[in-house]
Amino acid sequence: MPLRGSPHGCAITTQTVQVERDAGEIRVLAPVTNRGEAIGVLEVSLLDTPDELTVSDIALAAHALAYVVIANRRFTDLFVWGQRSVPLSLAAEIQHRLLPGTSTCEAGQFTLAAWLEPAGNVGGDTFDFALERDTLHLSMTDAMGHQVEAAVLATVLVGALRNARRAGAELAEQASQANTGLRNFARDGGFVTGQLARVDLRSQTATIVNAGHPPPLRLRDGRVDRLQLEADPPFGIVPGQEYRVQTLPLRPGDRILFLTDGMLERNAENVDIEAVLAAGREMHPREAVQHLSQVVLEATDGQLDDDATALCFDWHGGPPQQRTTDSGADS
């Protein structure tokens, strides 16, 4: 089903119900979305023009369908088959399994979305996030090398980070344990750059560890700045490295873009990331990261030298609160 310029694409992009009339047929297209994850579109054909209540009921049914899909895709490959447009290599298969179950998450205080555009020669990029009652964890990593070698390094690091996080370790300890785990495995010099961030939703403060990774960009009041972070060595290089926990300044309305070097170097270096970020400030983070990836692909004629990964984090701020949407994504 074509998306660009179509009613289906409009329903996904705007996250609103579309009512189409064509040759006597009436179709209602409702976004199938959960916490900002745009899963698809529910299409309903009707005999008569729907009233407001009918449209609302279809929107609610599409929202419920999102929960059905999420619950059932754990038990089948059908949804994976439906989402893939090209076969994956072994390295890409490993890499995709390291990513969270969804690339988008909405909450009362924030919205985030990430996108990984793999190079033909997979480069080992990953992103991750986890939401607790009072805390949001974010990470972005980039393993050295390509193909299965890079995917294995990424697997060890992401596993170590998740293991430490789930054991309740603080940010510095998560970084330390990941560094030790990767160092013990990759004794021949393999390493991974990365950033780990922790957002305290109650105090509305954030901290970050920077392990040799390109600094994030911040869009604030229409201006884009590169955050000044001290760089510690990448994971896996220095035994017993003590990683510094730095302040990640947040203000309501901020948009922070985390990137891997595939967005910045090699044959993608001519892309003005700051300009693209500023121009897309009204986009939902889900649309913003996909748009940025498309710009990079066009600039490189679709031939990336390295994985290009972006994670867009919008901070709405305010006290902890629940989302109020019952269909689609928040505006």
N, C-alpha and C positions, 0 to 999 in steps of 0.2 A: 504494500500500500504506500503510495508516494506521500511524503510528509511536507516537503517544502512547498508552501503556497496552497496546500490543501486544507479542507475543513478539519481533517484528522490532525494535521500538524498544528493548526490553530488551537485546537482543543488542548493539545499537549503543551504548546508554548505558553498560551495565556492561562491555562488551567481553569478555563471556563466552559460551560456547556454551550455547544453550537447547535442551532436548529436550522436544518437545511431543507429547502423545498425544491424538488427536481422532477419534472414530468409527472406531477400528480402524487409523487411519493414524498413523504415527510420523514426525515431522519433526525434523530437526536443523538449527538455525539458528546459523551461525557468522559472526562479524564479519570482514569483508574490510577489513583495516587494514594500513597501512604507516607506520611511525614516528609513530604517533598519528593519522594521517589516516584518518578513518572514511569509507571509500569506499562501503560498502554491506553487504549480508548475503548469504551463500550459503545457500540452502535446499536440503536433501537429504531426499527421502522414502525411508523404509526399510520393509521388511516385518516386521522383528523389532526388538526393543529392542536398541540398540547397546551393546556393551561399552565399557570404558574406552579400549581401544586404537582402536576404530573412531571414537569421538568425537575422540580426539587426532588421528587421521589426517585427519578432516574439517576440524578446526581448522587443521591445517598446510596442507591444500589451499586453504582460504580465504585464508590468509596468502600462499601462492604466487600465488593469483589476483590479489591486490592488485598484485603486480609486473607481471603480464600487463596489467592495466588501465592502469597508469601508463605502461608502455612503449608501448602501442598508442594511447592517447588523443592522442598527438602527431600522429597521422596522420589523424584523423577528427573530425567534429563530433558523432558519435553520443552520446558521453558528456556533452557540453555540452547537447545537446538533452534528454537524460534528466534533467539536474539543474535545468533552468530550469522555473519554474512560471509566469512571466509574461514577455512580450516586453520586450526592453531597448531603451531609446532609444539614439541614436548616442552621446550623452555617456556613458551607462552602459556601452556596449560598449567605448569607449575606456578608461574607468576600470577595468573588469574586466581588461583586458589588461595593465594596469600592475601588478596584484597577482602575487605569487609563485604558482607552480603548485599549491601546497597552502597551506592556512591553519593547519596544525598541524605541529609537529616535536618529536620526542622524542629525547633523547640520554641518556647516562649521568648527566650532571651537571645537566641542565635539561629542562624541558618548556615549550613555548610554543604558544599558539593565538591566532588573531585572527579578528575578525568585522566585516564592514562592512555596516551596514544603510543602504541608500541612501535619501535623501529622494526624493520624486517629482520634485523639481527638483534634479538631481544636484549635490552641493556640492564635489566635488573631493578627497575623502579618499583616502588610500592608506596601505598599510603594506607593509613589506618585511623580509625577513631572508635571511641567507646564512650557512652554516656551513662553516668551513674546518677544517683539522686541529686547530688550537689556538685558533681565534677564532670567536666568534659576533658577527655584525653585525645590528643591529636598527634600523628606522626607522619613524616615523609622521609623515605630513605632511597638511596641510589647505590646499588652494589657495583663494584668494579667489574670490568670484563663484559662478556656477552654470552648469550645462549645459556646452556644448562649450568655452566660454571657460575655465572652471575645469579641465576635463579636459585641455586643451592645456597650461595652466600646470603642472599636475601631471605631464604627460608630459615636459616639458622638465626639471623638477626631478629626477624619479625617474631619468631617463636620465643626467643629470649626476652624480647620486650613485652610480649603478651604475658609470659610466665611471671615476670617481675611485677607487672601492673596488676595482674589478677591475684597476686600474693599480697597486695596492698603496699608495695614499695613506693617511697617518694620518688620524685622525678630524678634526682641525682643518683639514687640507688638503682632505678630502672636503667639508666644509662650505663652505670658501672657494671651491672650484671650482664647487660647485653654486650658490652665491650669484652668482658672476660669470657663469655660464652663463645663469641666469634673468634677471639684470639686463640682459645684452646682448640678450636676446630681448624681455623685457617692458618696454620703455622708457616705456610709458604708465602705469606705476604698479602693475602686477600684482605680487602677492607671494604667498608660501607660508610658513605657519608649519610648524615641524617639530621633531622630536627625533631625534638620531642617537646610538645607543649601541653600545659595543664591549665585549665580555666576553672577557677573556683566560682561557681555560679552564685553563691551566697554573698561572698565579699566582692564579687565582680572584679576580680583581679586575675592576672594570668602570668605564668612563668614559662620559660623556654630554655632548652639545652640545644646548643648548636655544635654539632660534630662535623666540622669541615664542610658545611653545606652552604649553597648560595643563600644570602639573606632574603627574607620575605619582603614583599612590597606592601605598602599601606596606602589606601585611598581614604583621605580624610578631607572633608570640606572641598571636594573637587580637585585636590592636589595629591599627586602620587609621590611618595618618598620611599627610599630603600632603608629599611630599619637597620640601625647600626648595632650589630651584635658581635661580641667577641667570639672568635672561632677556636674551638678546641680541636684536637686531632680526630680524624674519622675513627669509627669503631673498628677494633681489631688490630690497631697499629701499636699503641703504647700499653704495655702491661700495667695494670693498676692505675690507669689514668683517672684522676678525679675531675669530673665534669662540672663546670660552673653552671649554676642555675641563675638565669638572668630574667629581669622583668620584661614582660611583653606588654607594652602600654596599650590600653584599650579605652575607647570612648564611644558612647552610643552613636551609631551611624558609621562606625569604621568598617571598612572592608579590607581584609588582609589576604594577600595572595601568596601561598607557598608554592615554590617551583623546584623542579630538578634542572640540572644544567642542560638537558636536551632542549629546553625552551630558550636557552640563552647563548649556546655556543655552536660551534661547527657550522653547518649550513643553515641554521635557524637564526644566526646572529643578526641578520638584517631586520628582523621583526621588532618593531617598537612596542615592547610589552607594556610600558607605562601608558602609551597613548591608547592602546587597545583596552587596558584596564579602565582608564578614565572614560572612554567613549561608551563602555558598557555598564556604567554605574547603575543604570535603571534596570538592568537585567537581573533576573533571579540567578543566584550562584550556579544553579544547574545549567542555565543557558550561557552564563558568562564563561565557564570553563570549556564548554563545548565550542563556543565561538572562538575562544583563544586558540584552541587546538586546531580548528579549521583554518584560522589565519596562518598558523605555523605550517600546516600541511601545504597550503597554497604557496607559501613562500619557498618551500623546499621541493615543489613539484611532486609532493607525496613520497619523497625519498628521504626519510629521517635517518640521520647518522646515529642517533641515540634515542632512547625512549624520551618522550616529552610528557611530563606529568604536572598537573596543577591542582591545587586545592584552594578553593575560595571560601573564606570564613567571614560572614557578616555578623557583627555584634550589635544587637538591638538594645541590650542593657536592661536596666530596670530590675526590680526584685524578681525572684523566681516566680514564674507563672506558667499556666497551661496554655496550649494552643487552643483556639476556639473553632477552627475550621472543621466542617463535617463533610467536605468534599473538596477534591483538588488540593492545591498547595496554597499556603499563605501568600498574599500579595507582597 
